[in-house]
Structures are given as C-alpha cells and as structure tokens.
C-alpha cells in the first residue's frame, strides 16, 4: 500500500490511500483515481474572435530545446503534458490531456537545459514546480508537480530525451527517460482523452514532440478589442510573419532584469515613460535574438490615457492567450483590463506597436 503525499497544511485533510497491487496496470488505477482532473470546461479552447488565440507550433527538434523558452510536451495521441486543477493546490498530479479540452491546465514548461545533451528537469515556471516521481519503485511511479524541496522520498526527475521513431509525416518523436538509481524509467501515459502521467521500466514509453506557444497575428486586433472593448486605438504590427511567439511571465521578468531598467529613474522629457517602454521592447528583441526563435516575441509598446493622465508601458500576450502589461519603470505586471493610473482610473489605449 502506498500512502498519498500530504503537505503540513493538508495534514487534517488526509486523502484515501491508493491500493497498489504487485502487477497492477497503472492506467487502470490512475484513470479511476478519486482526484481525476476535471473535464474540459470549454471544448473549443480559449476562444476570442472566432478561434483559439494560442496556436502550438510545429514540432521542435529536441536538440533545439533551450532553458529560456517555454514549451508544450505533446504525445502521439495529440495530448499535452498538463497540471491537474491548474496548479491550484500545494502540489498537483501530472497528466496527458487533449489540448482543446484541457487548455486551462496547460502551462508553459521549461527545461533546465537541453535534455539531449544531458538529463534535465522539467519545471512549471508559473509555480516553480519541477516534475517529481512519487517514489523510487523500479516498476512504475506516478508523476506529479510540486516545489523542488517537497521531500527526499519524492525525487525531482532529470529526464533524458532520445530519438524514438519518425511518424508517417516525417516528424521525429522522442522518449523522455529517468535514471532511477540505475533503472531506466520512461515517461508514459495510457490511452484516453486524458490519463495520468507516470514513469515505468516496463510499460511503453510515450512518443513525444516539443512545441512552442504562438499567437496568430490575425487575432491580435480581436484580442486587444476584447481586453479594451471601449477603446479606439491604432495597432501597428512590426512583422510580416503570421505569428508572434507568446511569452511566459518568467521570460518577461528575465527581459526586465536584463534591461537594467531597475537602475534608472524617470527624468522629465528625456527619459520618461515612453523611453522606458522603448528600452524594454528593445531588450525583448535582444533576448529573442539570443535564442533564435522562429518568430518574434509577442511584446509591444502601448500608450493610453485616463481623464487626467497619459502613460506608456509594455504589453504582451502570455501563453494562455491573456493580454497583460508590464510597467517598465518597476517590473510590475497586471492584466490588460487592470491597467490603471495611481488614482485607480483605467487607461484607455490609443496606440499599440507590436
């Protein structure tokens, strides 16, 4: 018998133990688990303006994975590695679910390095939760997301990517495997529209591909209109490509730190709000240049007014398709509809440059 993990704050809410038989099939146990992920609340995904804002890129060769870019991990059934209940607890199970149905549980995942070169952990940056094994049994173990210091009995897995086979369309798939004290255990997920992720030394490894988050350029106007429905703004696009690459909060903050803007103070007329926004936008372009993405980052400059003020900050689209702004004078991030002045008055955009 294996007792489910509990955190100190959950000690008064002990879950029922999962019965583990010596040769039980993980899929049989996991699919009927008490805490199965909720079914998709919106089968069409995060739709605005007639279709999903976020598009998953074509598969990225594992050899191109870098530590500064968020990815989606997809299996051969088209399901993506997800976080139960959108990471709302102190820890959550990992599962593979259909993207269009379980998009609310899809978060950007970042590798600590290139998993082809050497084993790398996978982390959900939104909570800074790496992927753990629910123990060190050599047959199979559940996979779950939790803080890195969750406990020595639940190791953070460093996973190696190896080429598996090519699909009929020529796409190369990969396996992710964990060296469990000398036993190679592959990341797996049984059939179904969703099923729990686990590692096993005897079950078939999931055939995986890696993808980036893209924003369709044609959706930008409807996305901004949904965020600021009463605004009349001039939208300028700085690319002829069909997509921008959506960015994670960690990427946005990394650009702020790289910009050095925290060391600058507002100066009337020669280094005021618009100058801060220009520098931040330029830094995002420099950060993109460093990793050679297929498309530019979905980061821009936005000007807005209230009844008594005008201001410029930076706007970006995150990996959930949400419009957010970052104040380049202090690094504070807010949803677009929550962009307000010091008196609490909401800004109305009149110019956006992407």
N, C-alpha and C positions, 0 to 999 in steps of 0.2 A: 504494500500500500504506500502510495506517495501522497503526502500532505501538501496542499497548495500553499504557496508562499503568502505571508501576510506581513504588512509593514506594521510598525508600532501603533500607528493611528488606526489601523484596521483590526487591532487585536480583539476588539469587542464585537467584531463582525466576521467571525471565522467562517470561511466557506466550507462546504462539504468536501471531504476528500474524494479524489478520483481513484477508482479501483483500477489497478494495472495488473492484468494477467500476464503470465510469463511470455506468451507469444501473441499477445493481442495486436490487432492491426490498428495503428494509430488513427487511421481515418475513421474507423468505426467508433472509437472513443471520442475523438475530437468533434466530429460532426454533430453529436448529440449532447455536447457539453452544456451545462447549466448556463454558462455565460457566453453563448453563441453571439456573434456580432449581429446587431440589428440589421434587418433587410434594408435595402436602399430606399430612401425616402423619396427619391426623385429619379426615375429610371432614365431620364434624359440628361442627367448630369447638371452641372452648374450653368444653366442656360440664361443668356441675355441676348436680345437682339436676334433670335431665331436659331441659335445653336450654341454649343459649348464654347466658352471663351478660351479655355486651355486645351491645347492640342498636344498629344505626345509625339515627339519626334520619331523619325525612322530609327531603327536600332543603331546604337553607337558601339563600335568595337570596344571590347573590354580593355584593349591596350591603350585606348584614349581616355580612360577614366582618370580624373584628377581630383584632388582633395578639396578644391574650392567651388565645385559645381554641384548643384543638386540633381539627383537622378530619380527615375522611377525604375523599379525592377519588375519585369513582366515575365510570366511563364508562357509555355507553348499554347495554353488554353486562352491566352489573352487576359488573364487575371494579373493584378498587380499586388506587390507586397504592401500590406496595409497595417494600420494601427487600430485595434479594437476601440470602439467608442471615442474615436478622435483624440485618444490620449488624455481622457478626462480624469483618470484615476491616478493613484500613486505608482502604478505600473499597468501595462496592458498587454494582452496576447497579440502575437503577430499572426496574420492570416493572408491568404491569397484570395482576392475578390474581384469580380468583374468591375472594371473602371467606371462604366456608365451607371452602375447600380450602387457602388460603394464609394463614390468620389469623396464623400465627406470624411472618409477615413484614410484618404490618400495624402501622404505628406512627403515633402522632399526628403530624400535620403542622401547622405553624404558618406563617402568612403574616406578612411583616414589616409589612404594612399592608393596607388594602383594595385589592385588585387592580383594582376597577372605577374607583376614583379615580385611581390611578397605578400603574405597574408595581411589583410586589412579589416578593421572593424567597420560596421555599418551603423551610422547614427542617425536618429531623427532629430535634426537640429532644433526644431520647434520646442522640444523639451530637454534637449541634450541627453537623449536616451539612446545608448547603444543596444544592439541586439544581443540578448543573452540566451544561454541554454538553461533549461530548467533542471539542471543537474549534470552529472558526468557518467551516467549509464552508457554503455557502449552499444546498446541495441538501438534505442531511439530516445529522444527527449523533445519536449515542446520548445518552441522558440518564443521569447517574449521581450518587450521593450521596457526598460527601467533605467534609473540612474546608474552610472558606472560603478558606484560603491554599494550596490544593492546587497551584496553578500558574497563571501568566498565560495559558498556552495552553489552559486549560480553564475558560472563564468561568462564574461564578455567574450563572444566568439570572434576570432580573427579568421576571416574567410579567404580562401584562395580561389581565383577564377581560372578555369581550364576550358579550352575549346571542346565542345561536345560533338555536334554534328551540324550540318547545314540543312535548313528547311528546303522544301521544294522550290521556293522562290529565291534560293541562294543566300538567305540570311544565316549568318553564323550564330549558333546558340552556345551557351556556356553553362557549366555547373559551378556552384559555389560549395566548397567543402571546408570542414573544420577539423583540425588535428586535435582530437580529444585524447591527450596523453598517449599518442601512438596509434590510435584508431581513427581512420578517416571516416568522417560522417558528413553526408551530403545534405544540403538544404532541400526539403521535399514539400510537396503539397498535393494531397489526394484530389480526386475529381470532384466536380460540382460547380455551381455558380460561385461558391466560396468554400473554402476549407482551411483548417488551421495549418500554419507552417510548423515544421518540425525538422530535426536533423536525425539521420539514421545511417547506420552502416550497412543495412541490408535492403532497404527499400530503394526504388528507382529515384535517381536524382531528378529534380526539376530542370527542364531545359529552359534557360533564362536568356533574356535580352535586356539591354540597358537603354534608357530613353531620357531625353531632356524635356523640360516643360516649355511649350511655345504658346505665344499669343498671336492669334491671327490679326494682321494689320487691319483687315476689313472690319473687324469687330471693335476696334478702338473707339470709334465715334459713338456707337451704341452703348459701349461700356461706360464712357465718361458721361453720356446723357443720362444713364440710369443712376449714376452717382450724384450728378447735379442736374436734376430734371428742369430746373427753372433758369439755368444758365444759358447764355448765348456767347459762345467762345469761338475763337479762331484756332483750329487744330492744324498744326504743321507737322508733317512727317519727314524725318531725315533719312529715309531709306527707300529704295525701290523694291526691297525684298517683301515677300508675302508675310513674313513672321518677325516677331521680336522674341527674344528668349526671356521668359518670366524669371523673376529673381526671388530668392528666399530672403528672409529677414537677416540671416547671418551674412549673406552677400552684401546686402545694403549697408549693414553696420561695418563690415570689413572695408567697404569703399570709404565710409566716413572716417574710419580710423586712418586709412591710407592717405586720405586727402590732407591731413594735418590741420583741418579747419578748426579743431578744438583749440588751437593755439592762436587763433585770430579773433579780433574784436571788431564789432561793427563800427565803421567810420563813415560819416555822412558824405555822400556824393561820390567818394572814390572807392569804398569797399563796403557797400551796404547790401541789402538783402539779395538783389539780383546778382551781384558779384559772387556772393556765397553760393548761389544756385548754379552759376556758370562753372565755378571750380568743382563743385560736387559732380555735375554732369560729366565734366572732362575726366574726373578721376574714374568714374564708372566705365568710360570708354577705354581708359588706360588699363583698368583691371580686366576688361574683356579682351583687349589686345594680348595680355599676358597668357591667356589660356586658349586663344584662337577658337572661339565658338563659331558655329555655322552662321548665326545671326546675332545682331547687336542686342544689348540688354534693353529690357522694357523699362527704361528710366528716362524721364524728361524733366523739363522746366515748366512750371506753371505760375501764372500771375493771376491774382484775384483781388477783389475789393469787398469791403463792407461799407456801411453808410459813412464811416468816419476814417477809413484807412485803406491802404493798398499794400500788397505784400507779394513777394516771390519766394517759392520754396521748390522742392523737387517732388515729382510724382512718379510712382512706379506701380507696376502690376505684379502681384505676388503669385506664387504657384497655385493658389486656389482660384485665381481669376479676380481677386479683390483689388480695387483701386486704393492705394494708400499714399500718404505724403510723408516725407521726412523733412524736418526743419534743419537745414544745413548749418545753422548757427549753433545748434546744441545736440543734434543727433536724435531728437525725439520723433517718434513715428506715430501716426494716427491714421484711421480710416479716412478716406477722402471726404465723406459726408460729415466727419467730425473736425474738419479743418476750420479753426476759429481763431479770432484775434484775442488779445489779452482780456478784453471785456466780455468775451463769450459770444460775440457775434460771428455767425458763419460767413466764411468767404464765398463769394461767387466768382468762379473762374471767367476770365475774358480772353486768355491766350494760353495755349499749351504747345510746347515744342517737344516732340519726341525724336 
